[in-house]
Amino acid sequence: MQLRYSFRLYPDSGQRAALARAFGCARVVFNDAVRAREHARRAGEAFPAAGELSKKLITAAKQTASRAWLGEVSSVVLQQALRDVEAAYKNFFASLKGQRQGAKMGAPRFKSRKDRRQSIRFTANARWSITDSGRLNLPKVGAVRVKWSRTLPSRPSSVTVIKDAAGRYFASFVIDTDPVADATRMPESDQMVGIDLGLTHFAVLSDGTKIDSPRFLRRAEKKLKKAQRELSRKQKGSRNREKARLKVARAHAQVTDARREFHHQFSTKLIRDNQAIGVEDLAVKGLARTRLAKSVHDAGWAQFVTMLEYKAVRYGRTLVKIGRFEPTSQTCSACGAKDGPKPLNVREWTCTACGTLHDRDHNAAINVKTAAGLAVTACGAQVRPGLVPAQREETGSHGSPPEPRAA
């Protein structure tokens, strides 16, 4: 399977200027391609093909005075911008026909120069490389310092350079993992666990373990409120407002990074210790429309379950999702009697059939495990989710190596 390994970049002033030019040129080509297709649609003509757009918007445009500066950046970056337009229209039409799962997608829109997140992609044709000193050498940008956190397991097929809203730069490598090597990394285990996700505790396991909810956003609310108040007082368009905006963005980035790190550590521990995992398929969008919306988003259940999914596929584990309408909180895990719905303030209850005293969350986790076990047995083999797309957050970046980190 494919994964993304993300590392922090530290370009100097000249390299930041070169990356800014590359971001701008890629944005212009993207917008030109969207504009050309919109003109064709309004005129009732066939959409121009990718090759035709490449000749017109890149090769021929470089010869004109108004687009001559496109030659200052790598042509691969411009070609990949056209590929992004192709992918955007493909997803849009697939969504219209009902061939694409998930929420409906809109037509591609123009990118703004004021967008806080910018990205460009270099494929193998761009001849980028990792130098002997461990720097990332990008065409027409230079050798950029990288803060490596681990060795790349294989040769990357492409690298995407990203600038986020907080002004940080990242290099995201696409890696093809080795299934044999991944299988040897995780020890054999015959354990199975059920997980009940919640707000009071982030997770309660079927063995009785309770994982406290870190509440990263709640703990940072005071700091965020102060930073946002300072931003609202700054004059629009001033440099002080930009500084205040960066301060707000960095505060939010700290919350996001801390939550992602927590999810990675906990999901990896579960995958390492258990051969099979059962979890509820929660309706996060529905819960996010209630008065608990902020706490639901702060918990980040969807991101956590997504990590469990692709890590289970990578390491040969089994992940079973239980339907959201399964009465895990209403059923006695001891005798199986269904005791009816209960308000959220009821954290303990006694089964009227067998008299067993239950902790609400622990009982639900046991029922999740039981239901997941029935699902695995019914199919006669391990339930393996389908392949998932590359995940950007597979790694963090916590230290610079003394030697190059190429595969």
C-alpha positions in Angstrom: 0.0 0.0 0.0 1.0 3.6 -0.3 1.6 6.0 2.6 2.8 9.5 3.0 5.8 10.3 5.2 5.8 14.0 6.1 8.9 15.9 7.3 9.4 19.5 8.3 11.3 21.8 5.9 13.4 24.8 6.8 14.1 26.8 3.6 16.2 29.9 3.7 15.0 33.3 2.4 16.0 32.6 -1.2 14.4 29.2 -1.2 11.2 30.6 0.3 11.1 33.1 -2.6 11.6 30.3 -5.1 8.9 28.2 -3.5 6.6 31.3 -3.5 7.2 31.6 -7.3 6.5 27.9 -7.8 3.3 28.1 -5.7 2.1 31.1 -7.8 2.9 29.6 -11.2 1.1 26.4 -10.3 -1.9 28.4 -9.1 -2.0 30.4 -12.4 -1.8 27.3 -14.6 -4.5 25.6 -12.5 -6.8 28.7 -12.9 -6.1 28.9 -16.6 -7.1 25.3 -17.1 -10.3 25.7 -15.1 -11.1 28.9 -17.1 -10.4 27.1 -20.5 -12.8 24.3 -19.6 -15.5 26.7 -18.4 -15.3 28.6 -21.6 -15.6 25.4 -23.5 -18.7 24.4 -21.4 -20.4 27.7 -22.0 -19.7 27.5 -25.7 -21.1 24.0 -25.9 -17.8 22.6 -27.1 -16.0 19.5 -26.0 -13.6 19.8 -23.0 -10.0 20.4 -24.2 -7.8 17.3 -23.5 -4.9 17.4 -21.1 -2.3 17.4 -24.0 -4.0 20.3 -25.6 -4.1 22.3 -22.4 -0.4 21.5 -21.8 0.6 22.9 -25.2 -1.5 26.0 -24.9 -1.2 26.9 -21.2 2.4 25.9 -20.6 4.5 25.5 -23.8 2.9 28.3 -25.8 2.3 30.5 -22.7 6.0 30.6 -21.9 6.7 32.3 -25.3 4.3 35.2 -24.5 5.2 38.3 -22.5 2.3 37.9 -20.1 3.3 34.4 -19.1 7.1 34.3 -19.7 7.8 34.0 -15.9 6.4 30.4 -16.1 9.8 29.4 -17.3 11.3 30.3 -13.9 9.9 27.2 -12.2 10.1 23.5 -12.9 7.8 22.4 -15.8 6.9 19.3 -13.7 5.2 21.5 -11.2 3.1 23.1 -13.9 2.2 19.7 -15.4 1.1 18.4 -12.0 -1.2 21.4 -11.7 -3.0 20.3 -14.9 -3.2 16.7 -13.4 -4.9 18.2 -10.4 -7.5 19.9 -12.6 -8.1 16.6 -14.4 -8.6 14.8 -11.1 -10.9 17.5 -9.8 -13.2 17.3 -12.8 -13.1 13.5 -12.8 -14.2 13.4 -9.1 -16.9 16.0 -9.8 -18.4 14.1 -12.7 -18.2 10.8 -10.8 -20.0 12.5 -7.9 -22.8 13.8 -10.2 -23.3 10.3 -11.6 -23.4 8.7 -8.1 -20.2 6.7 -8.8 -18.3 8.3 -6.0 -19.0 7.6 -2.3 -19.2 10.4 0.3 -20.6 13.9 0.1 -21.4 15.5 -3.2 -18.5 17.3 -4.8 -18.7 20.7 -6.5 -17.1 21.8 -9.7 -13.4 22.9 -9.4 -13.1 26.6 -8.4 -10.4 29.1 -9.0 -7.5 29.2 -6.5 -6.8 32.5 -4.7 -3.5 34.0 -4.1 -4.7 34.7 -0.6 -5.2 31.0 0.2 -3.2 30.2 3.3 -2.3 26.7 2.2 -0.1 26.2 -0.9 1.3 23.1 -2.4 3.3 21.9 -5.4 4.3 18.3 -6.4 7.5 17.0 -7.9 7.5 13.5 -9.5 10.5 11.4 -10.6 10.6 13.3 -13.9 11.7 16.5 -12.0 14.9 14.7 -10.9 14.7 15.8 -7.3 17.0 14.1 -4.9 18.2 13.8 -1.3 21.8 14.9 -1.0 24.6 13.2 1.0 24.2 15.8 3.7 20.5 14.9 4.1 19.0 17.9 2.3 16.2 17.8 -0.2 17.4 19.1 -3.6 14.5 20.5 -5.6 14.8 21.8 -9.2 15.1 25.6 -9.4 14.7 25.8 -5.6 17.9 24.4 -4.2 18.9 22.1 -1.4 16.4 22.6 1.4 17.2 21.5 5.0 15.0 18.8 6.2 14.2 17.8 9.8 14.1 14.0 9.5 12.5 11.8 12.1 13.1 8.3 10.6 14.6 6.6 7.6 12.5 6.3 4.5 11.6 2.6 4.1 11.9 2.7 0.3 12.6 5.1 -2.6 9.7 7.7 -2.8 7.8 8.0 -6.0 7.0 11.8 -5.6 7.3 14.6 -3.1 4.8 17.3 -2.3 6.0 20.6 -0.8 3.3 22.1 1.4 3.1 25.5 3.1 0.4 25.6 5.7 -1.6 28.4 7.2 0.9 28.8 10.1 3.7 29.5 7.6 5.4 26.1 8.1 6.9 24.1 5.2 6.6 20.3 4.8 7.9 17.7 2.4 5.4 14.8 1.9 6.9 11.7 0.3 4.7 9.0 -1.2 6.2 5.6 -0.2 5.2 2.1 -1.4 5.4 -0.1 1.7 6.7 -3.7 1.7 4.0 -6.1 3.0 6.5 -8.7 4.1 8.6 -6.2 6.1 5.4 -4.7 7.6 4.3 -8.2 8.7 7.5 -8.7 10.6 7.3 -5.4 12.5 4.2 -6.4 14.5 4.3 -9.3 16.9 1.8 -12.1 16.6 -1.2 -11.7 18.9 -4.4 -13.6 19.6 -6.0 -10.8 21.5 -9.2 -9.0 20.5 -10.6 -5.8 21.9 -13.8 -3.8 21.6 -13.6 0.0 21.8 -16.4 2.4 23.0 -15.5 5.9 22.0 -16.9 8.8 24.1 -16.4 12.3 25.5 -15.9 11.7 29.2 -13.3 9.1 28.3 -11.8 9.2 24.8 -12.1 5.4 24.7 -13.1 2.6 27.1 -11.7 -0.9 26.2 -13.5 -4.2 26.7 -10.8 -5.2 29.2 -11.8 -2.3 31.4 -9.0 0.1 30.4 -10.2 3.7 30.3 -8.3 6.3 28.2 -8.9 9.9 29.4 -9.9 12.4 26.8 -7.0 14.9 26.4 -9.4 17.7 25.3 -6.6 19.6 23.4 -9.0 22.3 22.1 -10.6 22.9 25.5 -7.3 23.3 27.2 -6.1 25.8 24.6 -9.3 27.8 24.5 -8.0 30.6 26.7 -4.9 31.1 24.6 -6.9 30.9 21.4 -9.5 33.4 22.6 -6.8 35.9 23.5 -5.0 35.5 20.1 -8.3 35.8 18.2 -9.3 38.9 20.1 -5.9 40.5 19.3 -6.5 39.6 15.6 -9.9 41.2 15.5 -8.5 44.5 16.8 -5.9 44.8 14.0 -6.5 46.9 10.9 -7.2 44.9 7.8 -4.3 44.8 5.4 -1.7 45.8 8.0 1.4 43.9 8.8 0.4 43.7 12.4 -2.8 41.9 11.4 -0.7 39.4 9.4 1.4 38.8 12.5 -1.7 38.3 14.6 -3.1 35.9 12.0 0.0 33.8 12.1 -0.2 33.7 15.9 -3.7 32.4 15.7 -2.8 29.8 13.0 0.1 28.6 15.0 -2.0 28.1 18.1 -4.5 26.1 16.1 -1.6 24.1 14.5 -0.3 23.2 18.0 -3.8 21.8 18.9 -4.0 19.8 15.7 -0.5 18.4 15.9 -1.1 17.3 19.6 -4.4 15.6 18.7 -2.8 13.8 15.7 0.1 12.6 17.8 -2.2 11.3 20.5 -4.3 9.4 17.8 -1.1 7.9 16.2 0.3 6.7 19.5 -3.0 5.1 20.7 -4.0 3.6 17.4 -0.5 2.1 17.0 -0.7 0.6 20.5 -4.0 -1.0 19.7 -2.8 -2.4 16.4 0.3 -3.8 18.0 -1.4 -5.5 21.0 -4.5 -6.9 19.2 -5.1 -9.1 16.2 -8.7 -7.9 15.9 -10.4 -4.7 16.9 -14.1 -3.8 17.1 -15.3 -0.2 17.0 -18.6 1.6 16.5 -19.3 3.4 13.2 -20.4 6.7 14.8 -22.4 9.4 13.0 -19.9 12.2 13.6 -21.7 14.6 11.3 -25.0 14.2 13.2 -23.3 14.5 16.6 -21.5 17.6 15.3 -24.9 19.3 14.9 -25.8 19.0 18.6 -24.8 21.1 21.6 -21.8 18.7 22.0 -20.4 19.8 18.6 -17.1 21.4 19.9 -16.3 18.4 22.2 -17.1 16.0 19.3 -14.7 17.7 17.0 -12.1 18.1 19.7 -12.2 14.3 20.2 -11.4 13.6 16.5 -13.1 10.2 16.3 -13.1 10.1 12.5 -9.4 10.7 12.3 -8.7 8.1 14.9 -10.8 5.4 13.1 -9.2 6.3 9.8 -5.8 5.6 11.3 -7.0 2.3 12.7 -8.3 1.4 9.2 -5.1 1.9 7.2 -2.8 0.5 10.0 -4.9 -2.6 10.2 -4.5 -3.1 6.4 -0.8 -2.4 6.6 0.0 -4.8 9.4 -2.5 -7.6 8.6 -4.8 -6.9 11.5 -8.6 -7.1 11.5 -10.8 -4.1 12.1 -14.6 -4.6 12.3 -17.0 -1.7 12.4 -20.2 -2.1 14.3 -23.4 -0.4 13.0 -24.3 2.8 14.8 -27.8 1.4 15.6 -26.4 -1.6 17.5 -27.8 -1.3 21.1 -24.5 -1.6 22.8 -25.5 0.6 25.7 -28.9 -1.0 26.2 -27.8 -4.7 26.2 -26.5 -6.5 29.2 -23.1 -8.0 28.4 -23.6 -10.8 31.0 -27.0 -12.3 30.0 -27.8 -10.5 26.7 -31.1 -8.9 28.0 -32.0 -5.6 26.4 -32.9 -3.1 29.1 -33.9 -0.1 26.9 -32.4 3.3 26.2 -30.9 5.4 29.0 -30.1 9.1 29.3 -26.5 10.1 29.1 -26.3 11.0 32.8 -26.8 7.4 33.7 -23.3 6.0 33.9 -24.1 2.9 35.9 -27.1 0.6 35.7 -28.2 -2.8 37.1 -29.6 -5.4 34.7 -33.2 -6.2 35.7 -32.8 -9.8 34.4 -29.6 -11.0 36.0 -28.9 -8.2 38.6 -25.4 -7.4 37.3 -24.2 -3.9 37.9 -22.7 -2.4 34.8 -20.5 0.5 34.0 -22.2 2.0 31.0 -19.1 2.5 28.8 -17.4 -0.8 29.8 -20.5 -2.7 29.1 -20.8 -1.1 25.7 -17.2 -1.9 24.9 -17.8 -5.6 25.8 -20.9 -5.6 23.5 -18.8 -4.0 20.7 -16.3 -6.8 21.1 -19.0 -9.5 21.1 -20.6 -8.0 18.0 -17.3 -7.7 16.2 -16.5 -11.3 17.1 -19.7 -12.5 15.5 -19.0 -10.5 12.4 -15.5 -12.1 12.0 -16.9 -15.7 12.6 -19.8 -15.3 10.2 -17.5 -14.6 7.2 -15.1 -17.4 8.1 -12.0 -15.3 7.7 -10.5 -12.1 8.8 -12.3 -9.0 7.7 -9.8 -6.9 5.8 -10.8 -3.3 4.8 -10.0 -2.2 1.2 -6.9 -0.3 0.3 -6.9 3.3 1.5 -5.2 6.3 0.0 -1.9 7.6 1.1 -2.0 9.2 4.6 0.0 12.4 5.1 0.2 12.1 8.9 2.0 8.7 8.9 5.0 10.3 10.6 5.9 13.4 12.5 9.3 15.1 12.6 11.2 15.4 15.8 14.9 15.6 15.1 17.6 16.3 12.5 19.8 13.3 11.6 23.6 13.4 11.5 23.6 11.5 8.3 21.4 11.4 5.1 18.1 9.6 5.5 17.6 8.3 1.9 16.5 4.7 1.4 
